[in-house]
Amino acid sequence: MQRRKFLRTAGVGSAAVAASATVAAPAIAQSMPELKWRMTSSFPKSLDTLYGGAEYLAKVVSDATDKKFEIKVFAAGEIVPGLQVVDAVQNGTVEMGHTASYYYYGKDPTFALGTTVPFGLNTRQMNAWSRFGGGEDLLNDFYKGYKVYGMVAGNTGCQMGGWFRKEINTVDDLKGLKIRIGGLAGQVMAKLGAVPQQIAGGDIYPALEKGTIDAAEWVGPYDDQKLGFNKIAPHYYYPGWWEGTAALHVFVGLDKWNALPKNYQEILRAACAAANSWMTGKYDAQNPKALRELVAGGTKLHPFSPAIMEASFKAANDIYADIMAKNANFKKVYDSMTAFRKDEVLWFRVAENTYDNFMAHQSAANKL
């Protein structure tokens, strides 16, 4: 008797569970709508890490939503030119874009702070400031004036100082030098007497080859090697003091972002964070091999002289003071970043730098 009663009760319970599942299914479906978005990149497909970061991000979103939220990635030039990504997102041509915020410096210098500025943060410090130092919130307060929402979604790490046809030993050697470099870094170079040029990535090689420019900066060994700059300009300088880090952003149209279901917003945030880690890790893994190959092929590696570094640092800070006197947005974000940098530099001096310097010494002494 007890067994029959139990089976009857269990049957009722099972039916109730099945019914509740049937009722709940539409609600679940509603929270996971099918979306097909387009994301335009600032980079060509040949740059498999910069462009590849966007593809990786799209795959994470697709996998996390069982292909309910699909993002198709387009290389620079397929929908809009690489330097018009924010414009395309802003005007609704595409739902989202993957780019470097500092490409839009011409709209407002504050855009540069989303990627990097000369003598700014390093990569880990940038991540820390963005997530825990208020950086992302401050930048999005600024970005909303352009009807976009931004999230960090990639980083190249510290970049190289570029390729030069001749050696650069003193500040005077920069005078009259035509160099492919833009934004705030270009302003610093101009203050030191150089002649900055704004040239798209695909046009750098022919400009160097023809002598239209004397030098060019791009990214680092892995990407630079692909573009073949070493065949024309044998002197490779470091560090890229104008890019101690270089954060990339995903920009989403503000209306599109606000209309996304909350779970999709969080999935997209997680995908951006995953792409950020993926890109930084890949560059750290690939750059050493590429640098060894470049040096073995005849590239002459040089550090910028202390005199050039000091002069550049002073020029950069003079420029920041001028901008802050005229631009409240820039001042608000820059003040936050530099206050954060002050504490970070002290911490890195205690632990990170001490450890890294010791290990570098051991490597130089052939103990590794």
N, C-alpha and C positions, 0 to 999 in steps of 0.2 A: 504493500500500500504506500509506504513512504517513498519507494523507488518510483512508482507511477506518479505520485504527487510532485516529486522532484523534476521528473521529465516534463510534466505539464508546465511547471513554473519556468524551467529552463527554456522551453519552447516559446513561451510568452516573452521572456527576456530577450531571446535571440531575435524575435520578430520586432521588438521595440528598438533594438540596436540597429537592425537593418533599416527600419523606417526612419530612424534619426539620421542615419548615414544618407538616405535618399533625400531627406529634407535639407541636410547640410551641404550636399554637393553643389547646388547652385550658388550658395554663398561663397564657397571656396573658389569656384570658377570665376565668380565676379571679382574676387581679390587677385586673380591671376589672369588678367586680360591678355589677349594676343596683341603684341605691339611689334611693328616693324619700323625701326628708325634707321636714319642714315647718319654716319659720322664721317666728316671730312677731315683729313690729316694735313698737316703742314709739310709732310715729308714724302719723298719718293719711296717706292717699294724696295729699291736697291739698298736703302738703309734699314736693314732687317731688324735692328734693335729699336730705333726711333719709330719707324712705321710699325714694326712688329709688336711694339707695346700696345698699340691700339687694337691689333688683331687679337692679341692675348686677352685684353680686357673684354672684347666682344664675346670671345669663347667662354670666359668665366660667367658672364651674364646669361648666355644661352644655356649653359650646362646647369646653372643654379635655378633656372626657371623652366627646365624641361622643354626648352625651345619656345616658350611662350613669349619671351622678350628677345627679339632678334635685332642685332645691330650690324648693318652692313658698312664696312669701312671702305672709304675712297681715298686714293692717294692724291697728293698735291697735283692740281691741274685737271683732275677728272671731273670735278664739279666747279670748283673755284681755285684760283691760284693759292699757293701755300701761305701767303701772307694776308689772305682775306678770310681766314677761318672764322674769326670772331664776328666779322661783318655778316657772314653767311648764317651764323647761328642767331645773331641779333635780328636779322630781317626775316627769319623763318624759312630760308632756303633749305636748311637742314636742321634736324633736331639738336644735333650736338657736334662738337669738333674736338680734335686733339692737336694741341699746339703749344707754343711757348708764349707765355703772357707778355714777355718783354718785346715780342715782335710788334706790339701795338703801342709802343712807347710814344709814337707820334700823336696818338689820341690824347694821352696823358702820361707823364713820366711815372705815375704810380703803378702802371701796368708792369713796369720793369721789376718791381719788388716782388711780384708773384713768381718770378723765375730766378733772378739773381741780380746783384749789382756789384760793381767793382769793390773788392775787399769786404764783401758781405759775409754770409754764413757759409759753413761747409755743409756737406750733404746731410749728415746726421743732425746737425744743428737746425737745418732748414726743416727737416721732418718734425723735430721736437717743437720748434716755434709754431709751425703750421697747426699741429694737433693739440699742443698743450700750452702754448704761449700766446694764444689768441690770434695768431696770424691768419688762419683761415677765415675766422669771423670778420676780422678787420678788412681783409681783401674782398669778401663777399658783400660787405657794406658798400664798398667802392664799386664792385662789379655790377651791382643791381642798378646802378645809374646807366649801365649799358644793356640792361635787360638780359643778363646772363648770370648763371650760377656756376661757380668754379670749384673743382676738386683736384688736388695734386694726383697725378697719374703717371709718374715716371721721373727719372732723374739720371743724368749722364755721369754724375760725380764731378769731381774737379777736372776741368779741362786743361788742355795744353795751351801754350802761348803763341802757337802758330808757326808758319813757314816763312822764311826770309831768304831772299836771294843772296844777301851778304850778311856778315856778322854785325850784330848790334851790341856794342860794348858800353857806350856812354849815352847820356840823354841827348847829346848833340847829334848822335847818329840817327835819331828819330826825326830830325828836322827835314821836312820835305818828303819824307817817306810816304809813298802811297800804299795804304794798307786796307784790305777788305775787313772792315769791322764796323759795327753800327751801335746805335743807342747811346747809353751813358758811357760805355767803354770808348766809343768813337769820340765823344766829347772830351774825355780825358786825354786820348791820343792827340786830339787837335790842340788842346791846351799845352801839350809838350812839343808842338810843332809839326806833328805828322799830318797827313792828309787822308782822313778816313773816307772809305768808299762803301756804299751800300750795294752789294752784288749778291744775287741769288746763288744758292749752293751750286747749281748746275753750270753757272757761268764763271766760277772762280778759276778753274783750270785754264780755259782759253785766255782769260785776262792775265794770268801769270805768264802763260806761254808767250803771249804777244808783248809783254812788258807794260801793259796798261796799268798794272799794279806791281809793287815791289815785294809785297808780303800779304799773307792772308791767314786769318784764324778760322777754324771750323769747330771740331769737337775734340777728338783725341785719337790715339793710334789706330784703333779698330776701324773707325769710320774714315779717318784721313787717308789710311793706306788704300782704301777702295777707290778714292778719288785721285790718287796718283800724284799728289802735290810734291812728293819727294823727288820726282823725276825732273822738276824744274827749279825748285827752291830747296837747296840741300840743308839749310840751317833750321833746326827744329828747336824752338825755345819752350821753356817751362818756368814757373807754372802760369796758367791762364789766370792772372790775378783778377781779371774781370769776371771770371766764372769759377769761383771756388766751389760752386754747386750750380746745377742748372735744372731746376724743377720744371716739369711739363704739366700742363693742365688739361683736363676735360672741361669744356664749357658746354652747358646745356641751356637752351632758351629758358628764361625764368618762368614763363607761363607753362612751358612743357614740364619743367621740374616740379612746380607747385601742383600740377595736375596728376603727377605720377602717384600711384598707390604707395603707401608708406613702405610696404615690404619691397617694392621695386626700387624705391629710393635707397633703402639700406643695402640691397643687393648691388646696386650701382656704386655706392660708396665702397663696399667691400671689394668690388672688382677694380676700382681705381687704386685702392691700397695694394692689392695683389700685383697690379701692373707696375706700381711704383717699386716694389721689392724686386720684381722680375727684371725690370730694366737695369736697375742699379747693380744687381747681382751679375747680370750678363756682361755688362761693361767691365766690371771688376775681373771677371773671368777671362775676357777676350783681349783686353788692352795689353797685358804683359807680353803675350805671344806676338802680337802685332808690333809692339815697340822693339822687341828683339829682332824681328825680321827687318824692320826698317833700318835699324842701326847696322845690322849685318850687310844690308844692301848699300851702305854708304852714307846714310843720313847722319849728320853731325848734330849731336845733342848738346844744348847749352842751357844753363840757367840764366835768367835775367839777372843783371848785376844788381847788387844792393842799392847803388845810386839810382838806377832806373825804377826799382821797386819803391824806394822812398819818395822819389819825385812823383810817381804815379799815385801813390797814396795821398800825398798832399793835394795834388790836383783834383783827385776824386772828392775829397772832403770839401774843397773850395766850391766845387760844382754843387754838391748836396746842399751847402749853406745857401747858395743862390736860389736853388729850386724851392727849398723849404720856406724861404722868405716870400715866395709868390704862390705856393701851392699847398693849401691846408691838407688836402687828401694825402699827398706825398709825405708831409711832415708827420701826420698822425701814424701812418704805417711804418715809416722809417724810424721814428722814435721808439716804437714798440720793438722793432727788429734789433736795433742797436743796444737797447737796454738788455734784451735777452742775450745778445752776442757777448756782452761784457761778462756776464756770469758763466756762459758756456766756455769762453776762452780760458777763464781761470780754472774751470773744472778739467778741461782737456789738458792744460799744462800740468796738472797734478798727476793724472793717471794715463790718459790716452797717449799724449805726446811723449811722455817719459818712456812708456812701453815701446811705442813705435820707433823712437830714436835708438833705444837699446837694440831692438831687433835689426834695425838698419845697419848698426855698427857690426853686429854679429855676421850679417850677410856680407858686408864689405870685407870683413876679415876672413871670409871663406869658411866660417864655422857652420854655415847652414848648407 
